[in-house]
Amino acid sequence: MSLDKNILKRYNQGIATEEEKSTVEAWFDQYHGEEALGDQEVLAMLDSLDEKVYSVSTKKVISWNWIIAVAASLVLVVGISFYWLNSKSNNDIETQLAQYVAPKSSSPIIVLDDNKEYNIDSLHIGDTLNVGKYFITKLDDGEIKYIVNPTTTDIVYNTVRTKAGSTASLMLSDGSRVWLNVNSEIKYPINFSSDMREIQLKGEGYFEVAHQENEYGKIPFYVRGKTHTIAVLGTKFNVDFTKSNVTALIDGKVSIAKGNLNDQVSKLDFNVTLLPKQVYSEGTVSYSDNIFQYLDWKDGYFNLSNRTLDAVVQKISAWYGIEVVVDDSIKNSILYGRINRKKSLKEVLSLISDAIPLTYELDKNVLYLKKAKQP
């Protein structure tokens, strides 16, 4: 059975007729990989089918066609719930977990060169902040942009910090754009020098670096972390300098070197080069057929696809501001699917528990996840 992709597109957009919905869902139940679909089509399809979350065996290599077939079967059994070790105790925990709602957008902070701090959210769309040597304005999409006198040669640094539940985006003086994830920080000059562009990053950020040249050629762009530096000419990539030092390249090319912030860039050995859809993690380069999963935070959801439970809860911990400890028996369980970050912690854990039956223990803002005993 084949399907008109225009109908699938309307289904994913939520504008299909009842007859078309029935057609798509009947096709989905019978689908066995007879026609190729792109990653984004698969994600949209799963999203439309109520964002089902499920686990897979770590002993098998998973293909998208296999995932679709399994997901079709899981739709029939989505009502299965996980078991509690102690009903009364866990009901109390559920009540407590319900208090961890999706964080309201706490304002990111901008720190000026004189160490004065401003809440970015206090700057309204179209407003301009006059800080003496330059101006800061907020664009229609909420992005921060600098207005600097082109004759200014002083190198002045600002810092943007985000907290749990807040993200930020800004446009640098060269036209490069940066998005910051929660609990992250970027230090940057409001006006780059004519021969080098360099910023410092703590935490996680997504970059779209503008191509720039001078009379001598291309001007490099460096992202400096505590233990790694990334050299860029013009590209799109995600950098996670939190724990695992992961760089995921969307487009273009980057080079990576190990070294601390005190090392001069000219003395670093950029011996690792990434091409599109490649990922660098702790000295190893691998290929990802779903590179956009690394941008889940930017798009407002938790992407669980081909990630261990332990990796997923690190993101959950940062977002909800709660420490999460996973039992060794389930920490390497692999999940698939995605969950909107606007859901409460209770809702997120409930969806995950449909795939991996869990029991919870909550003690002084530390959540312990263990495998639920089967009856």
C-alpha positions as CSV (number, residue, x, y, z in Angstrom):
1,M,0.0,0.0,0.0
2,S,1.5,3.4,-1.0
3,L,0.5,6.8,0.2
4,D,0.4,10.2,-1.5
5,K,3.0,12.3,0.3
6,N,0.7,15.4,0.0
7,I,-1.8,13.6,2.3
8,L,1.0,12.7,4.7
9,K,2.1,16.4,4.7
10,R,-1.4,17.5,5.5
11,Y,-1.6,14.9,8.3
12,N,1.6,16.1,9.9
13,Q,0.3,19.7,9.7
14,G,-2.9,18.8,11.4
15,I,-5.1,19.9,8.4
16,A,-6.1,16.5,7.0
17,T,-9.7,15.5,6.7
18,E,-11.1,12.6,8.8
19,E,-11.0,10.4,5.8
20,E,-7.4,11.3,5.1
21,K,-6.5,10.7,8.7
22,S,-8.0,7.2,8.6
23,T,-6.0,6.6,5.4
24,V,-2.7,7.7,6.9
25,E,-3.2,5.7,10.1
26,A,-4.2,2.6,8.2
27,W,-1.2,3.0,6.0
28,F,1.0,3.5,9.0
29,D,-0.2,0.3,10.7
30,Q,0.6,-1.7,7.5
31,Y,3.9,0.0,6.7
32,H,6.9,-2.3,6.2
33,G,9.4,-0.1,4.6
34,E,8.2,-0.3,1.0
35,E,9.2,3.3,0.2
36,A,12.0,5.5,1.4
37,L,11.2,8.4,3.8
38,G,13.5,11.1,5.0
39,D,14.5,11.5,8.7
40,Q,12.3,14.6,9.1
41,E,9.3,12.9,7.5
42,V,9.7,10.1,10.0
43,L,10.0,12.5,13.0
44,A,7.0,14.4,11.8
45,M,5.0,11.2,11.5
46,L,5.9,10.0,15.0
47,D,5.2,13.5,16.3
48,S,1.7,13.4,14.8
49,L,1.0,10.0,16.3
50,D,1.1,11.6,19.8
51,E,4.9,11.6,20.1
52,K,5.1,8.0,21.2
53,V,8.3,7.1,23.1
54,Y,9.7,3.6,23.1
55,S,12.9,1.7,23.9
56,V,14.9,-0.6,21.7
57,S,17.3,-3.4,22.2
58,T,21.0,-2.3,22.4
59,K,22.0,-5.5,20.7
60,K,20.5,-4.6,17.3
61,V,21.4,-2.1,14.6
62,I,18.3,0.0,14.1
63,S,17.1,1.4,10.7
64,W,14.4,4.0,10.2
65,N,12.2,1.4,8.3
66,W,12.5,-0.9,11.3
67,I,11.6,1.9,13.6
68,I,8.5,2.7,11.7
69,A,7.3,-0.9,11.7
70,V,7.9,-1.2,15.5
71,A,6.2,2.2,16.1
72,A,3.2,1.0,14.2
73,S,2.9,-2.0,16.5
74,L,3.4,0.1,19.6
75,V,0.5,2.4,18.6
76,L,-1.8,-0.6,19.3
77,V,-0.5,-1.0,22.8
78,V,0.1,2.6,23.9
79,G,-2.3,2.2,26.8
80,I,0.1,-0.1,28.7
81,S,1.2,1.6,32.0
82,F,4.2,1.0,34.2
83,Y,4.0,-0.6,37.6
84,W,4.6,0.9,41.0
85,L,6.5,-0.8,43.8
86,N,4.4,1.0,46.4
87,S,1.2,2.8,45.4
88,K,0.8,5.2,48.2
89,S,4.5,6.2,48.3
90,N,4.7,6.7,44.5
91,N,1.4,8.7,44.5
92,D,3.1,11.1,46.9
93,I,6.2,11.3,44.6
94,E,3.9,11.9,41.6
95,T,2.4,14.9,43.5
96,Q,5.8,16.2,44.2
97,L,7.0,15.7,40.6
98,A,4.0,17.6,39.3
99,Q,5.5,20.7,41.0
100,Y,8.4,20.5,38.5
101,V,6.6,22.2,35.7
102,A,8.3,23.3,32.5
103,P,10.4,26.3,33.6
104,K,9.0,29.7,32.9
105,S,11.4,31.6,30.7
106,S,13.7,33.1,33.4
107,S,15.5,36.0,31.9
108,P,19.0,35.5,30.6
109,I,21.5,38.1,31.8
110,I,23.8,40.4,29.8
111,V,26.9,41.6,31.6
112,L,28.5,44.7,30.1
113,D,32.2,45.6,30.1
114,D,31.7,47.6,33.3
115,N,30.2,44.6,35.0
116,K,26.7,46.1,35.1
117,E,24.0,43.4,34.5
118,Y,20.7,43.7,32.7
119,N,17.8,41.2,32.3
120,I,17.5,40.7,28.6
121,D,13.7,40.2,29.0
122,S,13.4,43.7,30.4
123,L,14.5,44.9,26.9
124,H,11.3,44.9,24.8
125,I,11.1,44.3,21.1
126,G,12.3,47.3,19.2
127,D,13.8,48.9,22.4
128,T,17.4,50.2,22.3
129,L,19.7,50.3,25.3
130,N,22.3,53.1,25.3
131,V,25.3,52.0,27.2
132,G,27.6,54.8,26.2
133,K,30.0,53.4,23.6
134,Y,27.4,51.3,21.8
135,F,23.8,50.4,21.6
136,I,22.0,47.1,22.2
137,T,18.6,46.5,20.6
138,K,16.1,43.6,20.5
139,L,14.9,42.4,17.1
140,D,11.4,41.1,16.3
141,D,12.3,37.5,16.9
142,G,13.8,38.4,20.4
143,E,17.4,38.2,19.2
144,I,19.9,40.7,20.6
145,K,21.9,42.9,18.2
146,Y,24.6,45.4,18.7
147,I,24.9,48.8,17.0
148,V,28.5,49.9,17.1
149,N,30.2,52.9,15.6
150,P,32.3,51.4,12.7
151,T,35.2,53.7,13.6
152,T,35.5,52.2,17.1
153,T,38.7,50.2,17.5
154,D,38.5,49.4,21.2
155,I,37.9,45.7,21.9
156,V,35.1,45.7,24.5
157,Y,33.7,42.4,25.8
158,N,30.2,41.5,26.9
159,T,28.8,38.3,28.4
160,V,25.4,36.6,28.1
161,R,24.4,34.0,30.7
162,T,21.4,31.7,30.8
163,K,19.9,29.9,33.8
164,A,17.8,26.7,34.2
165,G,14.7,27.2,32.0
166,S,16.1,30.0,29.9
167,T,17.7,30.3,26.5
168,A,19.1,33.2,24.5
169,S,20.0,34.2,21.0
170,L,22.2,37.1,19.7
171,M,23.8,38.4,16.6
172,L,27.5,39.2,16.8
173,S,29.0,42.2,15.1
174,D,30.2,40.1,12.1
175,G,26.6,38.9,11.4
176,S,27.2,35.5,13.0
177,R,24.3,34.2,15.1
178,V,24.5,32.3,18.4
179,W,21.8,30.4,20.4
180,L,22.6,29.5,24.0
181,N,21.1,26.5,25.8
182,V,20.2,26.5,29.5
183,N,23.0,27.1,32.1
184,S,25.4,28.4,29.5
185,E,27.5,31.5,28.9
186,I,29.2,33.2,26.0
187,K,31.9,35.9,26.3
188,Y,32.4,37.9,23.1
189,P,33.7,41.2,21.8
190,I,31.0,43.6,20.7
191,N,33.3,44.4,17.7
192,F,35.8,41.9,16.3
193,S,39.3,42.8,15.2
194,S,40.0,42.9,11.5
195,D,42.1,39.7,11.4
196,M,40.5,37.3,14.0
197,R,37.2,36.4,15.6
198,E,37.2,34.7,18.9
199,I,34.6,34.0,21.6
200,Q,34.5,31.9,24.8
201,L,31.7,29.4,25.5
202,K,30.7,27.6,28.7
203,G,27.8,25.1,28.4
204,E,26.1,24.5,25.0
205,G,25.5,26.7,22.0
206,Y,24.4,26.5,18.4
207,F,26.4,28.7,15.9
208,E,25.7,30.0,12.4
209,V,29.0,31.6,11.6
210,A,29.1,34.3,8.9
211,H,31.8,34.0,6.2
212,Q,34.2,37.0,6.4
213,E,37.3,38.1,4.6
214,N,39.9,40.8,4.7
215,E,42.7,41.8,2.2
216,Y,44.7,38.7,3.3
217,G,41.9,36.1,2.9
218,K,39.3,34.4,5.0
219,I,39.0,35.5,8.7
220,P,38.8,32.5,11.0
221,F,36.3,32.2,13.9
222,Y,37.3,30.4,17.1
223,V,35.0,29.0,19.8
224,R,37.1,28.6,22.9
225,G,36.1,26.1,25.6
226,K,37.8,25.0,28.8
227,T,39.5,22.0,27.2
228,H,38.8,22.4,23.4
229,T,38.9,25.0,20.7
230,I,37.0,24.9,17.4
231,A,38.2,26.7,14.3
232,V,35.6,27.8,11.8
233,L,35.5,29.7,8.5
234,G,31.8,29.8,8.0
235,T,29.4,27.0,9.0
236,K,26.6,25.7,11.2
237,F,27.3,23.6,14.2
238,N,26.3,22.7,17.8
239,V,28.8,22.7,20.6
240,D,28.2,21.1,24.0
241,F,31.1,22.0,26.4
242,T,29.2,20.8,29.5
243,K,30.5,17.3,30.3
244,S,31.0,15.3,27.1
245,N,32.6,18.0,24.8
246,V,30.4,17.1,21.8
247,T,30.5,19.0,18.5
248,A,27.9,18.2,15.9
249,L,28.5,19.7,12.4
250,I,25.3,20.6,10.4
251,D,27.0,22.3,7.4
252,G,30.4,23.5,6.3
253,K,33.7,22.3,8.0
254,V,35.3,22.8,11.4
255,S,38.6,21.8,12.9
256,I,39.1,20.9,16.6
257,A,42.1,21.1,18.9
258,K,42.6,20.2,22.6
259,G,43.9,22.9,24.8
260,N,42.9,25.3,27.6
261,L,41.9,28.9,27.4
262,N,45.4,30.2,28.2
263,D,46.9,28.5,25.1
264,Q,47.5,30.7,22.1
265,V,45.4,29.7,19.1
266,S,48.5,29.7,16.9
267,K,50.1,27.0,19.0
268,L,47.1,24.7,19.0
269,D,47.1,21.5,16.9
270,F,43.8,21.4,15.0
271,N,44.2,17.7,14.1
272,V,40.5,16.8,13.9
273,T,38.4,17.9,11.0
274,L,34.6,17.4,10.8
275,L,32.5,17.3,7.7
276,P,28.7,17.6,7.6
277,K,26.7,15.1,9.7
278,Q,29.8,14.1,11.7
279,V,30.1,14.3,15.4
280,Y,33.1,14.7,17.6
281,S,32.9,13.3,21.2
282,E,35.8,12.9,23.5
283,G,38.4,12.3,20.8
284,T,36.2,10.2,18.5
285,V,34.6,11.1,15.2
286,S,31.4,9.4,14.1
287,Y,28.7,9.8,11.5
288,S,25.1,10.7,12.4
289,D,22.2,10.1,10.0
290,N,20.1,12.3,12.2
291,I,22.4,15.2,12.9
292,F,19.5,17.6,13.8
293,Q,18.8,15.6,17.0
294,Y,21.6,17.7,18.5
295,L,19.5,20.8,18.0
296,D,16.5,19.5,20.0
297,W,16.9,22.1,22.8
298,K,16.9,24.9,20.2
299,D,13.6,23.6,18.7
300,G,11.9,23.1,22.1
301,Y,11.9,19.4,22.7
302,F,13.9,16.5,24.2
303,N,15.1,14.2,21.3
304,L,15.4,10.7,22.7
305,S,16.4,9.1,19.4
306,N,19.1,6.5,19.8
307,R,20.1,8.0,23.2
308,T,20.6,6.2,26.4
309,L,18.4,6.9,29.4
310,D,21.4,8.3,31.2
311,A,22.1,10.8,28.4
312,V,18.5,11.8,28.3
313,V,18.2,12.5,32.0
314,Q,21.2,14.8,31.8
315,K,19.1,17.1,29.6
316,I,16.1,16.7,31.8
317,S,18.2,17.6,34.9
318,A,19.4,20.8,33.4
319,W,16.0,21.9,32.2
320,Y,14.0,21.3,35.3
321,G,16.8,22.1,37.8
322,I,16.8,18.8,39.6
323,E,19.5,16.2,40.0
324,V,18.6,12.8,38.5
325,V,20.5,9.6,39.3
326,V,19.8,6.6,37.1
327,D,20.3,3.0,38.4
328,D,23.1,1.1,36.5
329,S,20.7,-1.6,35.4
330,I,18.8,0.8,33.1
331,K,21.2,3.7,32.4
332,N,22.2,2.3,29.1
333,S,18.7,1.5,27.8
334,I,18.2,3.1,24.4
335,L,15.1,5.2,23.7
336,Y,13.4,6.6,20.5
337,G,11.0,9.4,20.1
338,R,10.8,13.0,21.3
339,I,9.0,15.0,24.0
340,N,8.0,18.6,24.1
341,R,9.9,20.5,26.7
342,K,6.8,22.4,27.8
343,K,5.5,19.3,29.6
344,S,5.9,18.9,33.3
345,L,8.6,16.6,34.7
346,K,5.8,14.2,35.8
347,E,4.5,14.0,32.2
348,V,8.0,13.5,30.8
349,L,8.8,10.6,33.2
350,S,5.4,9.1,32.5
351,L,6.1,8.9,28.8
352,I,9.5,7.4,29.3
353,S,8.0,4.9,31.8
354,D,5.7,3.6,29.1
355,A,8.9,2.4,27.3
356,I,11.1,1.6,30.4
357,P,9.0,0.7,33.5
358,L,10.4,2.9,36.3
359,T,10.0,3.5,40.0
360,Y,11.0,6.8,41.5
361,E,12.5,8.0,44.7
362,L,12.7,11.7,45.5
363,D,15.0,13.0,48.3
364,K,16.0,16.6,48.8
365,N,15.7,17.6,45.1
366,V,17.5,14.4,44.0
367,L,15.4,12.1,41.9
368,Y,16.4,8.4,41.8
369,L,15.2,6.3,38.8
370,K,15.2,2.5,39.2
371,K,13.8,-0.4,37.1
372,A,10.2,-1.3,38.3
373,K,9.8,-4.9,39.4
374,Q,7.3,-6.8,37.2
375,P,4.5,-8.5,39.0
